[in-house]
């Protein structure tokens, strides 16, 4: 199961809400916090382009 948590889990220094993305299994959980300006799609594509 994976999902975005509906409530902010922290706030940036500019007081912008930061949200958490969770990956869950029966006995294990990975939780990552994302800043408001973080765009995962553009970051991943720029990393791929920079390696070519």
N, C-alpha and C positions, 0 to 999 in steps of 0.2 A: 504494500500500500504506500502511496506517496500523495502528499497534499501540501498546500500552502496554509499556514495557520491564519485564522481570520482576524486575530487581534495583534497589534504591534507588540513585539517582544522587547524592543529597545528603541532608543531615539538617538539620532546622530547629533553631532555638536551644534548643528543648525536647527535642532528640534524637529527634524523630519522623522516620520515613523519608519522603523526597520522591521521587516517581516521575516518569518522563519519558514523554511521549506523542510518538511520531514519525510524521511524514508523509514518505514517501519516494517519489522518482521515480528514474529511471535515473541522473541526474547531479546531483540536488539533494535536500537533506534539511532539514526543519524539525523542530526538537526543542523542546518546551516542558516546563518543569518545574512540577509542581503540588505545593503544600503539602498535608499530610495533611487539614487541615480544609476544603480547597477543594472545594465541590460545584458542578461546572460546570452541571448542570441548573438548580439553584435560582438561580445567578448570572444565567444567561441569561434565565430567566423574570422575575426581578426587574427586569432592565434593560429588557425589553420593557414590563412593566407601568409602570415609571417614566416612559416616554416617551409614554404615552397620556393 
